Amino acid sequence: MRQLHSTSICVLIVTLAFGALACKKNEPTAAPEDDTWMPDESLEPTATPTPAAAAPELSEEERLEQAKALYIEAEQKAAAEDWPAAVELYEQAYFLVPGKHGFALKVGTSADKAGDCKKATQYLEHFVTYAEPDKYGDDLKQAKKILAALNKQGCD
């Protein structure tokens, strides 16, 4: 116990001594020579990685399971009319399994409700282009109707 106490005192003395050296009181600070400093944007990430890009080691089955979980959460957000959150979750699910065109429809319709005209148009056009008519007949009609309304509003 006595040795621990002595060690603590030594650490405290050393800390205070270095602290006193680091702080020089009453010394004027020099003005910077150049006040046009700009942050180095090259250090910033260029884009948010998609879940699929962030976890390429996942199997197709694991991606599908994650997409289902995201879909369930997105459906809850949509039921609460939290459209921006729903869009984000549906989009994450879509990136995990881009072959599931129903996710593109969900992103597009939710983006429309969130007021994101550009994203709504992008995903709905994708859905209309790639969705199978025999599987998504009524959904294709709905997507085309929303696209027509968006185009009429002047959204491209």
Secondary structure as UniProt FT lines:
FT   HELIX           2..22
FT   TURN            25..26
FT   HELIX           41..43
FT   HELIX           51..54
FT   TURN            56..57
FT   HELIX           60..79
FT   TURN            80..81
FT   HELIX           83..96
FT   TURN            98..99
FT   HELIX           101..114
FT   HELIX           117..130
FT   HELIX           133..152
FT   TURN            153..154
//
